[in-house]
Amino acid sequence: MVRLSVATLLTFALAAMAITPNNAGAKNVGTGSGQQFITGGCVNNADCGSGCCADASGVGVCSAEAAQFQAGKNGCNFVDPNSAATIAAAKAQVEKQGF
């Protein structure tokens, strides 16, 4: 019989809840145009149509203000300290997707 500790189960649960930006919105990352949809990546609030770039463990994810602390997010007003690398990765994703 396999026994899983509470810590192991909690680790799996937290990993499953980790928020990652939706790659479909890569073209809107770093533009500051407010065109990014909720769940899309962002480098600051100006990217998001909702006006909320939430910190999801060091990654910006556009969020509804009412959901800024849900699913492991740490609130609006995230400013990506690695914005140049994030924008470069988003541009590479756009190239890969072709849209």
QUIGIBEL-V535691 format. One record per residue. RES is the residue in one small letter. PHI is phi in whole degrees, -180 to 180 (* if undefined). D_CENTER is the distance of its C-alpha to the mean C-alpha in whole Angstrom. Layout:
RES|PHI|D_CENTER ; RES|PHI|D_CENTER
//
This chain:
m|*|38 ; v|-91|35 ; r|-114|34 ; l|-108|30 ; s|-77|30 ; v|-60|28 ; a|-63|25 ; t|-65|25 ; l|-63|24 ; l|-65|22 ; t|-61|20 ; f|-63|19 ; a|-64|18 ; l|-67|15 ; a|-65|14 ; a|-68|14 ; m|-88|12 ; a|-58|9 ; i|-92|6 ; t|-129|5 ; p|-63|4 ; n|-77|7 ; n|-64|10 ; a|-62|12 ; g|-100|11 ; a|-55|11 ; k|-66|14 ; n|-96|13 ; v|-75|10 ; g|81|13 ; t|-84|15 ; g|70|15 ; s|-95|17 ; g|69|15 ; q|-96|15 ; q|-74|11 ; f|-86|11 ; i|-62|9 ; t|88|6 ; g|-81|6 ; g|-73|5 ; c|-156|7 ; v|-110|9 ; n|-168|11 ; n|-57|12 ; a|-65|14 ; d|-72|12 ; c|-92|11 ; g|-61|14 ; s|-81|14 ; g|76|14 ; c|-132|11 ; c|-98|8 ; a|-92|7 ; d|-79|7 ; a|-114|6 ; s|59|9 ; g|88|8 ; v|-123|5 ; g|-83|4 ; v|-134|3 ; c|-63|6 ; s|-141|9 ; a|-71|12 ; e|-57|14 ; a|-68|16 ; a|-111|13 ; q|-64|11 ; f|-112|13 ; q|-90|12 ; a|55|11 ; g|85|11 ; k|-78|9 ; n|-113|11 ; g|102|12 ; c|-70|11 ; n|75|13 ; f|-68|10 ; v|-124|12 ; d|-69|11 ; p|-70|14 ; n|-114|13 ; s|-59|13 ; a|-62|16 ; a|-70|14 ; t|-65|11 ; i|-66|13 ; a|-62|15 ; a|-65|13 ; a|-66|12 ; k|-63|16 ; a|-65|17 ; q|-65|15 ; v|-61|16 ; e|-60|20 ; k|-64|19 ; q|-76|18 ; g|83|21 ; f|-149|19
//
